[in-house]
Amino acid sequence: SYLTPSTSGRSISRFGLISGRDMNGLEHVVLFAVSLVANLFSAFSGGGAGLIQLPALIFLGLPFAIALATHKVASVALGIGATVRHLKEGGLERRLVTRILAFGLPGVVFGANVILYVPERSAEVALGLLTAGLGIYSWLNPGLGQVVRQVNRDQRGVLIGGAVLFAIGALNGSLTSGTGLFVTLWLVRWFGLDYRRAIAYTLILVGVFWNGAGALTLGILGEIRWSWLPALLLGSLLGGYLGAHLAIKSGNRWIKRAFEVVTLLVGLKLIIG
């Protein structure tokens, strides 16, 4: 654990920050900077903000469960910031939007309810291996996600795609790092989107609706550190908007490379711990 008991009954992190008090001004600035960088890269590559932001909250003194719930709330701001930029481009398919929400949201609520009964370390290692595998798979398929293809839109394809989205939603509700990357690659691989469009769906639907459902569920089950949220929300909003802008202006090849780098980093972080 990152926390050790103090003589006063409060918790002190490795870095000397007391989790039972509000942060000072400098700590808010640091948290804003971390959030801005994490969410900018996440919005550009299609996920992975938790690689930086969640550990930062833990290092600053929050227990894992509180850090996870607080991060979930901030992740909604990432989705909102990215949505503002992506909606200017238009082009979302109403049917695909409905399917992502219909299959994914129940999975999010399910995952947020069962995470309390899953060994945290075992789940992180398994998720790390899967996440790193995404990057390797994308790298081994150079043409993946470079053009849009209308595939697997029949009933069978939708049911299989929806079942996987439910499973990813369960991961999203329980473990926050990297699950948006799963959605991005699945939309590319199964439904034939290019990386730029897939990231738009991920940031808007996963960022706002999936993470919103997860934050609500975790907030009911546990605790959110509200006093830490202003810096996190501002960094997430700005980072989401700027990252989405970079993704729109960049070609699919650059987005694909960023996706591969982020998936490998997230996977290694989860495996190493």
QUIUR-V883264 format. One record per backbone hydrogen bond with DSSP energy under -1.0 kcal/mol. NH is the residue of the N-H (numbers start at 0). CO is the residue of the C=O. Records with the same first field share a line. If there is no record, write none. Layout:
# QUIUR-V883264
NH: CO / CO
This chain:
# QUIUR-V883264
3: 11
5: 9
8: 5
11: 3
12: 16
15: 12
18: 10
20: 17
27: 23
28: 24
29: 25
30: 26
31: 27
32: 28
33: 29
34: 30
35: 31
36: 32
37: 33
38: 34
39: 35
40: 36
41: 37
42: 38
43: 39
44: 40
45: 41
46: 41
50: 47
51: 48
52: 48
55: 51
56: 52
57: 53
58: 54
59: 55
60: 57
61: 56
66: 62
67: 63
68: 64
69: 65
70: 66
71: 67
72: 68
73: 69
74: 70
75: 71
77: 73
78: 74
79: 75
80: 76
81: 77
82: 78
83: 79
84: 80
85: 81
86: 82
88: 85
89: 85
96: 92
97: 93
98: 94
99: 95
100: 96
101: 97
102: 98
103: 99
104: 100
107: 103
108: 104
109: 105
110: 106
111: 107
112: 108
113: 109
114: 110
116: 113
117: 114
122: 118
123: 119
124: 120
125: 121
126: 122
127: 123
128: 124
129: 125
130: 126
131: 127
132: 128
133: 129
134: 130
135: 131
136: 132
137: 133
138: 134
139: 135
143: 140
145: 142
148: 191
150: 148
157: 153
158: 154
159: 155
160: 156
161: 157
162: 158
163: 159
164: 160
165: 161
166: 162
167: 163
168: 164
169: 165
170: 166
171: 167
172: 168
173: 169
174: 170
182: 178
183: 179
184: 180
185: 181
186: 182
187: 183
188: 184
189: 185
192: 186
194: 144
197: 193
198: 194
199: 195
200: 196
201: 197
202: 198
203: 199
204: 200
205: 201
206: 201
207: 203
209: 204
210: 205
211: 207
212: 208
213: 209
214: 210
215: 211
216: 212
217: 213
218: 214
219: 215
220: 216
221: 217
225: 223
227: 224
228: 225
231: 227
232: 228
233: 229
234: 230
235: 231
236: 232
237: 233
238: 234
239: 235
240: 236
241: 237
242: 238
243: 239
244: 240
245: 241
246: 242
247: 243
248: 244
249: 245
254: 250
255: 251
256: 252
257: 253
258: 254
259: 255
260: 256
261: 257
262: 258
263: 259
264: 260
265: 261
266: 262
267: 263
268: 264
269: 265
270: 266
271: 267
272: 268
